[in-house]
């Protein structure tokens, strides 16, 4: 059962295990690799690897870096923190977070945001980023003037 506290979703250990298992299996399948082949690439037994995909146990922590690399994904995706299995880079992740925050502030549901299109959303993000920068610059100028006046 998922628990929601102040908008934050928590998964039980069993839910996290099942989510990771499903994601590992889907990513491997999309790459066209068999369980046996993936187990060999990770230097693990096929039965150990199969247990990860069946949700019987988590992969060992010392195996995670190589698993993430072989599946071409991120820790966040496997652990259920992110729903994007292949983020392009950190800059893109930051932009997505900014977009979500801006849409939330403007009260625009994600379903409606798709109608706006990526270009318009990027324009909005850039506009608000510019406005924030200008406001911060003005604040700093006033603070500098106040400091000089006090001397």
N, C-alpha and C positions, 0 to 999 in steps of 0.2 A: 504494500500500500504506500502511495506517495504522500508525503506530508508537505503542506505548503505553509510557510511562516513568512508573513510580510512580503509576499510575492516571490520568495525564494523556494525553489523546489528541491526537496531532498529525496533521494532514492534509498531504498533499503539495500543492504549488501546483495541480496538475491537479485533484485532488479538491476543493480549495477553489473553483476556477473552476467546476467542474461543479455543485457544491452551490449556489453563488450563481446560476448560470444557471437552474437548476431553480426556485429560490425566486423569482427575478424573474419568470419565465414564469408560475408558478402564481399569484402575487399579482396580476399584470396580468390573467390570465384570470378570476380570481374577481371582479375589478372590472368585467368585461365590456367591456374596452377592447382594441382591436386594436393590433397592433405599430405600425402606421402612426400611429394616434392618439397612442399613448404617445410615439413618436419626436417628433411635432409638439409635444406638451406640454413635452418636454425640449429642444426646439430642436436636435434631432439628426437625422441622416439615418436613414431606415428601415433601410438596410443596416448602419449602425453599431449601431443598437439590436438588430437581429436577431442580430448577432454576439455580443452580450452574452448573449442568451437561448440561443444555440447553444453557448455555452461556448467560443467562439473567442478571446475576450479579455475582460478586466475592464472595467467602465465606468470612464471617467476619474475621478480623485479629485475634480475640481472639479464633477462631475456628481452625485456621491453624495448630497449634502444634498438636492437637488431630487428625486432618484430615491426616496430614503427617504420624503420628504414625499408624493410622488405615489402611492406604493404603500402609504402609511399603515402603515409598519413601522419597524424600528430598524436601525441599523448592525449591532448584534450579531446580529440574525437573518440579515441578508444575508451577513455574514461567517462564519456558521456557529458563532458563539459561543453563541447562544441558540436554542432550538427553539420559542420563543413569538413568532409574527410580530406580535402586537398586545398587548404588555403594557399594562396599564391605566395604571400610574404607578409611580414609584419605590418608594412605600410597599408596593405589592403585590409588586414584585420582591423587596424585602427580606423580606417575609413568606414568599414562596415559598422563598427561600434558607434562612430560619430553619426552615421546615417540613422541608425536605430534610435539613438538618443534624441536627435533632432525630430524625427517623425513622432516620437512619443511626446516630446514637448509641444509639438504643433497639433497633437491629437489626431494624427493621420494613421489609421490602421495599415499594417503591412500589405494587406490585400489591395487597398486603394493606392498604396505607394507604387505598386507594379504598373498601375495605369499611368502614373506620372512619368515613368521611365527613368532609366539610370542617369541620363544626361541632365534632366531637370532636377533630380535629387542631388546630383553632384553640384549643380549650380547653387541650390539652396545651402548646401553644406559650406561651399566656398564663401557665399555671401555672409552667412552667420559667423564663419571663422574670421572673415575680414572685419565685421562689425565688432567682434570680441577683441580682436587685436587693436583696433582703433580706440575702443573704450579703455583698454588696459594702458595704452600709450597716454591717453588723456589723463587718466588717473595718476600715472607716474609723473607726468609733467606738473600736475597740481601739487602732488606730494613734494616734488623737488622745490617748487616755488614757495610752498609753506615752510619747508625746512630752511631755505635761504632767508625768508622774512623773519624767522625766529632768531636768526644769528645776528 
